[in-house]
Amino acid sequence: MKIIVCGAGSVGRSIVAYLSRGSNDIIVIDTDSHKLDEISKEWDIQPINGSASHPDVLEKAGARSADMIIAATDRDEVNLVTCQVAHSLFNVPKKIARIDSASFLSPQWNMLYNEENIPVDLVISPEIEIGKAILEVLKIPGTSEVLTLADKRVYLLAFRCQNSCPLIQTPLVHLERLAPELDVNIVSIVRNGHSFIPHAEDMLMAGDTVYFLVKSSEIEQAVRDFGMERSAVERVIIFGGNQISRYLGKSLEQDDNIISCKIIDDDDIATRRLAGELNNTIVINGEMMSDVILTEAGIENTDATIAVTAKDKDNLLVSMLAQKRGVVNTLALVNSRSYDNLIDNIGDNILVDRSSVTISGILQELRKARIRDAYSLGRGFGEVWEIKLDEDNLNVGKKLAEIELPVTSKICAVARDGEVFFPEAETVLCADDVIILYVSSKGIKKAERLFA
């Protein structure tokens, strides 16, 4: 696909990082030549210096032959005008706009986004999606990722396997003996930086990141059996004063389980703005790695810290510092791949990858399969697709064993007539089934053809 990405900031970079893994022709537009130089060194893209909303710049970028334009600058108005110009002058088929302003995102203005008014096919708000992903993890302490599927009837959970896990070093085929009530489907295991679909003889090892599907009614049982249990999160400290922390603060203020929420940032303007917008959140202006500030914020009595600044190094270091001060749940936003070497040594910190969260919002538009919902896992090693099978789907009436899925993919769950079950090789797919498909990055093209 020929895709134009407008904006080379953190959002644009995260999108480019993911798109570059496929056979896409990527053009990046930005007014900042320094950012374009940096992104050009990291990925194979065509840089265009200029304003994305200007017709001549879009024409220079090849908008007439583009399949998709993703307007992801940090200005909502520029993104909306860019989509309008791309539609009116260049007839670009797919137009995606990043919108951060609460006013533009208000449901009462949804009628704005159509061909008659502002021709945007999909609105994404990465900062809010990142906030939502963090809140889901906070709801189930001990997890590192939480995704809801099939109308919240089944969850995809991820956790880092500790030495204390009672099911460690046990072949998966024998898990039922140790945990007879455990009803899950292990989707993927990430070990030493590599992911694989486990077989019956494989075992869980200390340090593994395990992804598994579990019915919503069985989550508590699975948490106990895997030894993931942790105390509920009641006191939270957020590092960074930005749109993400604003969303988190507002959301946590409405959560009856949260006793205390504090935000720390050294930017005077940002902290003043947040203090004026939030009601029950304490906003502290100061250096987030200062022992004095951390003590003032009550770090020793905090259940979870969330680092969401624009600097990965700061997020990772302050999270490690919080762990040393006794915080059990530490979450760090990772904006780029620049700190991969440091990430390998972060201990039990939970990473929230901007690239994966952002790209999940547009996967439906990128994939050729008929996908109802899609998510990128971890740092992009695979995807989970939710697909409803129409009557004309060629896989309807086939047993799972008869479907020529890529070796690195599998159908993990089926929702049928209001119930969810984990299928066997002899399970026959029916029309109107909703399937949960895991596909690794290597098998995406073949999986797209199977479910096109």
N, C-alpha and C positions, 0 to 999 in steps of 0.2 A: 504494500500500500504506500501511496505517497501522502505523507502527513506533514502538515505545517504546524509547528508548535510556537506559539507566540509568548515570549517571556523566558528568560534564561535564569530566573531566580530559583529559589529552592523548590517551588512547585514544578516549574518547567523542567528543571534538571532531573527531578524524580521521574517525570513522565518519559523524558528522553532515555534515562537509564534503563527503563523497562522496554521501551519500544526498540531500542538498539539490539536487543537479543534476537529479534525476528528479522525477516527479510523485508524491512521497511526502508523506504527512501525518506529521510527525515530532514526537514528544513527548519531552522530555528531563527526567529526574528527577535531582536532586542535593540533598545537604544543605547545600551551600555556595551561598548566594544570590548572592554576588559572581560566582562562575563562571557561574551561570545568566544573570546580567545581561550578562556578556561574550559568551556564546554567542548570546544573543537579539539582540544588536546586529549580529552578524555574519551570522546565518542566520535564515530564517523558520521558527521552531520554537515550540512551546508549552512554556514552562517550568513545571515542577512542583517546588516546594520540599518536601523530605522524604526519608525513607529508602525506597529502592526495594523493600526486603524487607517493608515494612508493607502489609498488605492494603488499608487505607483509602487509602493513597497511590496504589497501583496502580489502585484503583477510580476515584479522582479523575482519573487519567491516561487513563481510558477503556480499561482492559485487556480488558473484556468484548467489545469490538469490534475489538481489535488483531489484525493478521495476524502480527506478529512482535514478540518482545521480545529486546533485546540487552543483557544484564547486563554492563556493562563498568566497574564501579567498581574501585578499587584493592584491594578486599578479596575474596578468593576465597569466603569463607563467605557474605558478603552476596550475591554473584552466584548461588551455588548455591541459597540460600534463596529468592531472588527468582524463579528459574525454577520452584522447587517450588510457590510460592504462585500464580504465573501459571498453572501447569498445574492445580493442585487446585481453585482457587477460580474461575478465569476462563477456563479451557480455551483458552488462547492456543495456536494451531496450531504455531508455530515458536518455539523457545527456544534462544538462543545465550548461552553463558557464557564470560566471560574468566577464565582460570585461569593463575596465575603460579607457584604453589607446585610445586616438583619432586615433592613427595609426591602431590599430587592428579593430577599428570600421569603418574605411573608407570604403565606398561602393565599391571602386576599388579592395578590397581584400575579397569580399564576397565569392569568389570561394574557399577560404581556408576551409570553414566550410561545409564539406561533408564527406561521409564515405571513400572516396579515399584519402583525405588529413588529415584534423583534424575533427574527427567525433563528432561534436557538433550539437545537434538537435535544440537548441535555445540559442541565445546569449542575456543576459540581462545586462543592465547597470543602476543599481538603482540610482546612483547619477544623471545621465542625466534625468531619468524618474521623479525624484523628482523635478529637475529644470523645466521640462516641465509642471508638475502639478502646480507649483508655477506661472509660466508665464500665464497659462490659467486663474488662479484666478485674476491676475493683470489686465487682459484684461476686466474683468467684475467686477469692484469694487462693493463691497456689497455682493458678493458671498463668500462661504467658500470652495466649491468644484465645479469644472466644468469638465464634461466629454462630449466628442463628440461621437455621435453614428450614425449609418446608413449613412456613408459617409458624416458626418457633416450636415445632414438634420435635425437632432433633437439633442438637448442638454439636459443633465441632470444637473441641477443646484441645489445647496444647499445654504440656507441662514439661519441666526439666526433671529428669529422673535422678533422684538422689540415692545415696547408699542406703538410706533408711527405708526406701520403697520395699514393701513386703513381697512384691512380685518380681523383684530383680533376679536376673540369672535363672529364670524359669522359662522353658520353651512355651511359646504362646499356646500350643496345642494342650498344654497342661494347666493353663490358668484357671480353668473351671474347677479343678481339684482344690486349689488354694482359695479361690474366691467364687464359690458356686452361684452367688447372686449377681455377679458382675455380668452385665449385658452391654458390651461395647463392640465396636468394630475399629480396630487399629488401622488407620489409613496410611500413615507414613511415619518413618523414624529418621531423624537427622542425627548422624553420628560422625564426629570428626569433620564436620563441614559438608558431608555428603548425605543425600537423602535416598531412601529406598523403601519399596513396598515390602513389608515383612511377610515371610512364609511361616507355616506352622512350626517349623523347627527353630526359628529365630528366637532370640531372647532379648529382654530389655537389659540394658547395661547402664551403669552409673554414668551420668553426663549426657545421655541421650535426650533429645527433645522428641517427645512422643505426641503425635496427632491422632486423636481418636473421635469417633462419632458416638454419641450417647443420646438416648431419648430424654426429653426434658424432665420426665418423671423419675429418671434414674440417675440424675446428676449427683445428688448427695451420696448415693451408694458408691458410685464410681470414684468420687473424691476420697471416700474412706478407704476403699480397696487399694487405690494406688498410693495411699499415704500422703495425699496432697493437702490434708486438712490444715487450715490456719485460722487464726482468730479473725472475726469480722473487722473490716476497716471502719474506724470511727473518727480518727484524727488524721488529717491530710495536710501536707505542705507542698505547694506548687512552686517550682523555680521558673521564673520567666514571666514577664508581663506583656502578653500579646493576645491575639484573638483566641488561641487555644485555651489559655488560662482563663480568659473571660468566660468562655463557654463552660469550662469545667466548674468555675466558681459559681455561676448561675445555676448549673445543674445540681451541684452538691448542696447548695443552699436549700433546694427543694427536696433533698433526700433526708427522711426522718432518721436514718441510721447514722448520719454524719453529725458528730458533736462539734467538731472544730475544723475549719478550713482556713489556711493562711497562704498568701502569695508573697514571694520575695523577688524583688528586682532592683537593680541599682539605677534605673532610668527614672528621673524625677517626673517627667511628663507621663510616662506609661503608668506609674504607680498612682499619680493623681487621678488620671482618667479612670483607672480600675476602681479606686476608692469611691469615686462618684457614681459608678455604675452598679457596684455590688452593695448589698445591704448587710449581710451577716458574715461576710468574709473579711478577715483582718489582712490588710495590705501593708507590707513592710518595705520601706525604701532602704536598701543597703546591699552590700556585697554578699552574695549568696554562699560564698565559701569562707566567710569570716566566722571564726569560732564564737565571737560575741553575738553576731546576728543569729547564728544557728541556736545558740543557747537561749537567746531572747525569744525565739520562735518555739522553743520547747521541743527540740529535735529528739531528745531522749524518750519523750512520751508519745511520739508520732507513730502511727500504724503504717503509713505509706507516704512516700515522696514521689513527686512527678516532675521530671525535668523536661521542659518543652521550649528551651531557648533555641535560637537560630544556630547556635554553635554546638556541634556534636561533642567536641572535646569537653566543653563545660558540662554538658548533660551527663556524660559518662563519668567525669571526675566527681561531680557533686553527688551522683548516685552512689559511687564507691565510698565517698566520705560519709554519706548518710548510713550506709551499711556498717561502717566502722563505729558509728555512734549508736548502733543498736536497732536501726529501722529494718524490719523484716521484709517489707514489700517496697522495692525501689523500681520505678519505671523511668526509662530514658528514651527520648525521641532521637532517632537517627535520621538525619536529613540527607546524607550522602554516603558514598562508599569509601571516603577518604580515610576513615579510621578503622578499616577492617582488621588490621593487625592488633589494634587496641581492643577491639570488640571480642577477640578470641580470649581475652584475659579479664573479663569483667565479672567473673564469678556468677552469682545468682541474679544479677540485675536483669530486669525484663526489658527487652528492646521493643520499641514501637517504630516500625520502619515506614518512613514517610512515603517512599516509593510504592510499597505494597498497598498501603491504605489508599493512596491517591489513585493508583491504577485500577484498584478494585471497582472504583466508581465508574470507570469507562470501559471495562472489559466487555460488557454486553455489546458495545458499539464496535469493538475491535474484532471480536470473534465471529466467524461465519456460521457457527452453529446456532440453533434456535435456543438461546439461553434465557431463562427467566431471571437468574441471578448468578453472579460469579465473584470469586474472591481470589486474590493472590496470597499465597501462604509464605510465612517466614520472610526471608529476603529474596523471594521470587523463585524458589526451587520448583514450585508447582502451583496448580490452580484447582479450585473446587467449583464445579458448575452445577447449577440446579436447572434441570431440563424437564419440561412437560412433553410427553410423547403424544403427538397427534396420531390420528388414525392412519395417515399416509406415511408415517415414519417407517422406514425399512426394517427397523429393529423390533417392531411390534410383532408378537407371536413367536419370537425367537427365545431360546434358552440363553442364559448368560454365557454358557460355554460355547455357544455358536457364534457369538458376536466377536468379530476380529478386532478387538481393542488393541491399542499399542501395548507392548509388554510392560511399560512403565505407567499404566493406567488401570483403574478398576472402578466398577460400579459398586459403591459402598453402602447405599441405602435406597429403599424404594418406599414412597408414600402412596398408599392406595386406599381409597374409600375411608379417608380420615385416619388411617393407621400407618405407622412406620415400622418397617422390618428390615433386617440385614439379610440380603439375598444369598442364596447358594448357587452353585454352578448350574443346577437344574431348574432354577427359578425362571419362569416364562414371563416376559414383559408384556404388558397389556396397554391398550390405548387409554390415555388419560393418566397413566402412571406418572408420578414425578420422581425422577431418579437423581441421586446425588453422585456425581462422577468426579473422581480425583484423576487429574492428568498431570504428569510431570512436564516440565518445559520442553523436553525432547519429543513428547508425543502429541503436542498440541495440534499440529497440522493434520495428522491422521485422524485424531478425534474430531476435528472440525468437519472433515469429510464424512465421517460416519453419522454425524448428527446434523448435517446441513439441512 
